[in-house]
Amino acid sequence: MTDNKDESAKAATSEQDLAHGEVVEEELVEGAPVRRRGIYLLPNALTTASLFSGFYAIVSAANGVFDNAAIAIFVSMILDGLDGRVARMTNTQSKFGEEYDSLADMVAFGVAPALVAFFWSLNGLDQFGWAITFIYLAGAALRLARFNTQIGSVDKKFFVGLPSPSAAAAVAGLVWCFHTYEPSFWLTALTIIVVGASGVLMVSNVLYQSFKDFDLRGRVPFAAILIVVLVLVVIALDPGTVLFVVFLIYALSGPFRSLMRRSRRSSEPSV
Protein backbone atom coordinates (compact mmCIF):
# COMPACT_ATOMS: atom_id res chain seq x y z
CA MET A 1 0.00 0.00 0.00
CA THR A 2 2.85 2.37 0.88
CA ASP A 3 4.61 1.62 -2.41
CA ASN A 4 1.48 2.55 -4.33
CA LYS A 5 1.26 5.86 -2.49
CA ASP A 6 4.91 6.63 -3.21
CA GLU A 7 4.44 5.86 -6.91
CA SER A 8 1.33 8.03 -7.03
CA ALA A 9 3.20 10.89 -5.36
CA LYS A 10 6.09 10.58 -7.81
CA ALA A 11 3.67 10.55 -10.74
CA ALA A 12 1.90 13.64 -9.42
CA THR A 13 5.23 15.43 -8.94
CA SER A 14 6.30 14.47 -12.46
CA GLU A 15 3.05 15.82 -13.91
CA GLN A 16 3.52 19.08 -12.03
CA ASP A 17 7.09 19.42 -13.32
CA LEU A 18 5.95 18.81 -16.89
CA ALA A 19 3.13 21.31 -16.48
CA HIS A 20 5.61 23.98 -15.37
CA GLY A 21 8.11 23.06 -18.12
CA GLU A 22 10.76 22.21 -15.53
CA VAL A 23 13.74 19.98 -16.35
CA VAL A 24 13.86 16.91 -14.09
CA GLU A 25 16.84 14.55 -14.12
CA GLU A 26 17.71 11.48 -12.09
CA GLU A 27 21.18 11.40 -10.54
CA LEU A 28 23.03 8.87 -8.41
CA VAL A 29 23.86 10.19 -4.94
CA GLU A 30 25.84 7.70 -2.82
CA GLY A 31 24.51 4.90 -5.01
CA ALA A 32 20.86 5.87 -4.71
CA PRO A 33 18.84 7.49 -7.53
CA VAL A 34 17.69 11.02 -6.68
CA ARG A 35 15.42 13.20 -8.83
CA ARG A 36 16.59 16.81 -9.17
CA ARG A 37 14.78 19.75 -10.73
CA GLY A 38 16.38 22.55 -12.75
CA ILE A 39 19.68 22.89 -14.59
CA TYR A 40 23.21 23.88 -13.63
CA LEU A 41 23.85 27.53 -14.43
CA LEU A 42 27.62 27.83 -14.97
CA PRO A 43 28.36 25.12 -17.60
CA ASN A 44 25.12 25.85 -19.48
CA ALA A 45 25.91 29.59 -19.45
CA LEU A 46 29.23 28.82 -21.15
CA THR A 47 27.43 26.63 -23.69
CA THR A 48 24.99 29.48 -24.34
CA ALA A 49 27.93 31.84 -24.89
CA SER A 50 29.41 29.37 -27.39
CA LEU A 51 26.05 29.21 -29.16
CA PHE A 52 25.89 33.00 -29.27
CA SER A 53 29.38 33.21 -30.78
CA GLY A 54 28.35 30.80 -33.52
CA PHE A 55 25.23 32.85 -34.23
CA TYR A 56 27.30 36.05 -34.23
CA ALA A 57 29.63 34.46 -36.81
CA ILE A 58 26.68 33.83 -39.12
CA VAL A 59 25.38 37.39 -38.74
CA SER A 60 28.86 38.87 -39.31
CA ALA A 61 29.38 36.79 -42.45
CA ALA A 62 25.98 37.83 -43.79
CA ASN A 63 27.07 41.46 -43.32
CA GLY A 64 30.42 40.86 -45.00
CA VAL A 65 32.57 41.18 -41.85
CA PHE A 66 34.43 37.92 -42.38
CA ASP A 67 37.34 38.45 -39.98
CA ASN A 68 34.93 38.93 -37.06
CA ALA A 69 33.00 35.87 -38.21
CA ALA A 70 36.14 33.72 -38.17
CA ILE A 71 37.22 35.05 -34.77
CA ALA A 72 33.76 34.30 -33.34
CA ILE A 73 34.12 30.63 -34.37
CA PHE A 74 37.44 30.40 -32.53
CA VAL A 75 35.80 32.01 -29.47
CA SER A 76 33.14 29.29 -29.67
CA MET A 77 35.92 26.69 -29.64
CA ILE A 78 37.38 28.12 -26.44
CA LEU A 79 33.98 28.29 -24.74
CA ASP A 80 33.12 24.76 -25.89
CA GLY A 81 36.33 23.49 -24.34
CA LEU A 82 35.58 25.29 -21.09
CA ASP A 83 31.99 24.19 -20.48
CA GLY A 84 32.78 20.49 -20.27
CA ARG A 85 35.84 21.02 -18.10
CA VAL A 86 33.96 23.35 -15.77
CA ALA A 87 31.15 20.81 -15.47
CA ARG A 88 33.61 18.05 -14.54
CA MET A 89 35.56 20.25 -12.12
CA THR A 90 32.39 21.40 -10.32
CA ASN A 91 30.67 18.00 -10.62
CA THR A 92 27.76 19.56 -12.50
CA GLN A 93 27.51 17.17 -15.44
CA SER A 94 23.97 16.44 -16.61
CA LYS A 95 22.11 14.82 -19.48
CA PHE A 96 20.53 18.17 -20.30
CA GLY A 97 23.98 19.76 -20.52
CA GLU A 98 25.21 17.05 -22.90
CA GLU A 99 22.24 17.47 -25.24
CA TYR A 100 22.43 21.27 -25.12
CA ASP A 101 26.17 21.16 -25.83
CA SER A 102 25.61 18.99 -28.92
CA LEU A 103 22.99 21.37 -30.29
CA ALA A 104 25.24 24.37 -29.65
CA ASP A 105 28.14 22.56 -31.36
CA MET A 106 25.97 21.94 -34.42
CA VAL A 107 25.40 25.68 -34.76
CA ALA A 108 28.92 26.84 -33.85
CA PHE A 109 30.91 24.15 -35.69
CA GLY A 110 28.45 23.04 -38.35
CA VAL A 111 26.09 25.78 -39.53
CA ALA A 112 28.36 28.77 -38.78
CA PRO A 113 31.54 27.64 -40.63
CA ALA A 114 29.48 26.39 -43.57
CA LEU A 115 27.64 29.70 -43.99
CA VAL A 116 30.76 31.79 -43.38
CA ALA A 117 32.57 29.94 -46.18
CA PHE A 118 29.49 30.16 -48.41
CA PHE A 119 29.01 33.91 -47.98
CA TRP A 120 32.74 34.51 -48.35
CA SER A 121 33.64 32.51 -51.43
CA LEU A 122 31.20 29.79 -52.49
CA ASN A 123 28.00 31.75 -53.11
CA GLY A 124 29.17 32.66 -56.61
CA LEU A 125 29.25 29.02 -57.69
CA ASP A 126 25.44 28.58 -57.71
CA GLN A 127 24.33 24.99 -57.02
CA PHE A 128 27.88 23.67 -56.81
CA GLY A 129 28.67 26.20 -54.06
CA TRP A 130 25.80 25.25 -51.81
CA ALA A 131 26.40 21.55 -52.55
CA ILE A 132 29.95 21.81 -51.19
CA THR A 133 28.60 23.77 -48.23
CA PHE A 134 26.02 21.07 -47.54
CA ILE A 135 28.67 18.35 -47.62
CA TYR A 136 30.41 20.13 -44.74
CA LEU A 137 27.13 20.74 -42.89
CA ALA A 138 25.97 17.13 -43.20
CA GLY A 139 29.42 15.89 -42.20
CA ALA A 140 29.31 17.97 -39.02
CA ALA A 141 25.83 16.68 -38.11
CA LEU A 142 26.80 13.05 -38.73
CA ARG A 143 30.09 13.50 -36.85
CA LEU A 144 28.34 14.87 -33.75
CA ALA A 145 25.68 12.14 -33.85
CA ARG A 146 28.33 9.41 -34.14
CA PHE A 147 30.42 10.96 -31.36
CA ASN A 148 27.42 10.94 -29.00
CA THR A 149 26.77 7.26 -29.66
CA GLN A 150 30.44 6.27 -29.24
CA ILE A 151 30.98 7.86 -25.81
CA GLY A 152 32.56 5.26 -23.54
CA SER A 153 32.99 2.68 -26.30
CA VAL A 154 36.13 3.91 -28.08
CA ASP A 155 39.72 4.59 -27.05
CA LYS A 156 39.89 8.06 -25.47
CA LYS A 157 43.34 8.61 -26.98
CA PHE A 158 41.82 8.91 -30.46
CA PHE A 159 38.89 10.53 -32.23
CA VAL A 160 37.19 8.58 -35.02
CA GLY A 161 36.98 11.13 -37.79
CA LEU A 162 38.07 14.76 -37.74
CA PRO A 163 36.53 16.48 -34.68
CA SER A 164 33.97 19.12 -35.67
CA PRO A 165 35.72 21.94 -33.72
CA SER A 166 38.96 21.23 -35.62
CA ALA A 167 37.11 21.15 -38.94
CA ALA A 168 35.45 24.46 -38.06
CA ALA A 169 38.85 25.91 -37.09
CA ALA A 170 40.34 24.90 -40.46
CA VAL A 171 37.52 26.64 -42.33
CA ALA A 172 37.53 29.69 -40.04
CA GLY A 173 41.32 29.91 -40.23
CA LEU A 174 41.15 29.88 -44.01
CA VAL A 175 38.66 32.75 -44.03
CA TRP A 176 40.59 34.72 -41.41
CA CYS A 177 43.88 34.22 -43.25
CA PHE A 178 42.66 35.24 -46.72
CA HIS A 179 39.68 37.52 -46.01
CA THR A 180 41.53 40.59 -47.39
CA TYR A 181 42.39 38.89 -50.69
CA GLU A 182 40.46 39.64 -53.86
CA PRO A 183 38.32 36.77 -55.20
CA SER A 184 40.31 34.53 -57.53
CA PHE A 185 40.22 31.07 -59.03
CA TRP A 186 42.93 29.62 -56.78
CA LEU A 187 41.28 30.98 -53.61
CA THR A 188 37.90 29.56 -54.60
CA ALA A 189 39.53 26.22 -55.40
CA LEU A 190 41.31 26.21 -52.03
CA THR A 191 38.01 26.95 -50.27
CA ILE A 192 36.29 24.08 -52.08
CA ILE A 193 39.08 21.69 -51.08
CA VAL A 194 39.20 22.75 -47.42
CA VAL A 195 35.41 22.85 -46.91
CA GLY A 196 34.68 19.66 -48.84
CA ALA A 197 37.59 17.68 -47.41
CA SER A 198 36.74 18.77 -43.86
CA GLY A 199 33.18 17.50 -44.31
CA VAL A 200 34.37 14.15 -45.66
CA LEU A 201 37.07 13.71 -42.99
CA MET A 202 34.52 14.28 -40.21
CA VAL A 203 32.55 11.19 -41.26
CA SER A 204 35.60 9.08 -42.14
CA ASN A 205 37.05 6.31 -39.99
CA VAL A 206 40.43 8.04 -39.87
CA LEU A 207 41.86 8.23 -36.35
CA TYR A 208 42.99 11.54 -34.88
CA GLN A 209 45.01 12.07 -31.72
CA SER A 210 42.73 13.42 -28.98
CA PHE A 211 45.51 14.61 -26.60
CA LYS A 212 43.23 13.66 -23.69
CA ASP A 213 46.10 11.72 -22.13
CA PHE A 214 48.23 14.88 -22.05
CA ASP A 215 48.79 15.73 -18.37
CA LEU A 216 48.68 19.48 -17.72
CA ARG A 217 48.79 19.08 -13.93
CA GLY A 218 52.22 17.48 -13.69
CA ARG A 219 55.47 19.33 -13.13
CA VAL A 220 57.56 20.31 -16.16
CA PRO A 221 61.02 21.91 -16.56
CA PHE A 222 61.13 25.67 -16.08
CA ALA A 223 62.12 26.16 -19.73
CA ALA A 224 58.74 24.76 -20.80
CA ILE A 225 57.07 28.06 -19.92
CA LEU A 226 59.35 29.79 -22.44
CA ILE A 227 57.96 27.54 -25.16
CA VAL A 228 54.44 28.63 -24.17
CA VAL A 229 55.51 32.28 -24.39
CA LEU A 230 57.04 31.74 -27.85
CA VAL A 231 53.89 30.00 -29.09
CA LEU A 232 51.73 32.90 -27.89
CA VAL A 233 54.06 35.43 -29.55
CA VAL A 234 53.98 33.56 -32.87
CA ILE A 235 50.18 33.37 -32.78
CA ALA A 236 49.93 37.09 -31.92
CA LEU A 237 52.08 38.07 -34.93
CA ASP A 238 49.59 36.67 -37.45
CA PRO A 239 46.83 34.71 -35.69
CA GLY A 240 44.81 33.94 -38.83
CA THR A 241 47.70 32.37 -40.72
CA VAL A 242 49.14 30.51 -37.72
CA LEU A 243 45.81 29.01 -36.65
CA PHE A 244 44.94 28.03 -40.22
CA VAL A 245 48.29 26.26 -40.67
CA VAL A 246 48.06 24.52 -37.28
CA PHE A 247 44.57 23.12 -37.84
CA LEU A 248 45.30 22.28 -41.47
CA ILE A 249 48.28 20.21 -40.31
CA TYR A 250 46.08 18.52 -37.70
CA ALA A 251 43.43 17.74 -40.35
CA LEU A 252 46.11 16.20 -42.59
CA SER A 253 47.74 14.29 -39.72
CA GLY A 254 44.95 11.71 -39.63
CA PRO A 255 45.22 10.58 -43.28
CA PHE A 256 49.03 10.75 -43.04
CA ARG A 257 49.08 8.45 -39.98
CA SER A 258 46.65 6.11 -41.72
CA LEU A 259 48.86 5.89 -44.81
CA MET A 260 51.93 5.28 -42.65
CA ARG A 261 50.20 2.42 -40.83
CA ARG A 262 49.15 0.82 -44.11
CA SER A 263 52.67 1.20 -45.46
CA ARG A 264 54.14 -0.54 -42.41
CA ARG A 265 51.62 -3.39 -42.69
CA SER A 266 52.38 -3.94 -46.35
CA SER A 267 56.14 -3.96 -45.71
CA GLU A 268 55.85 -6.57 -42.95
CA PRO A 269 56.77 -10.07 -44.18
CA SER A 270 53.82 -12.42 -44.35
CA VAL A 271 54.04 -15.51 -42.17
Secondary structure by P-SEA (a helix, b strand, c coil): caaaaaaaaaaaaaaaaaaabbbbbbbbcccbbbbbcccccaaaaaaaaaaaaaaaaaaaaaacaaaaaaaaaaaaaaaaaaaaaaaaaaccccaaaaaaaaaaaaaaccaaaaaaaaaccccccaaaaaaaaaaaaaaaaaaaaaaaaacccccccccccccaaaaaaaaaaaaaacccccccaaaaaaaaaaaaaaaaaaaccbbbbcccccccccccccaaaaaaaaaaaaaaacaaaaaaaaaaaaaaaaaaaaaaaaaaaaacccc
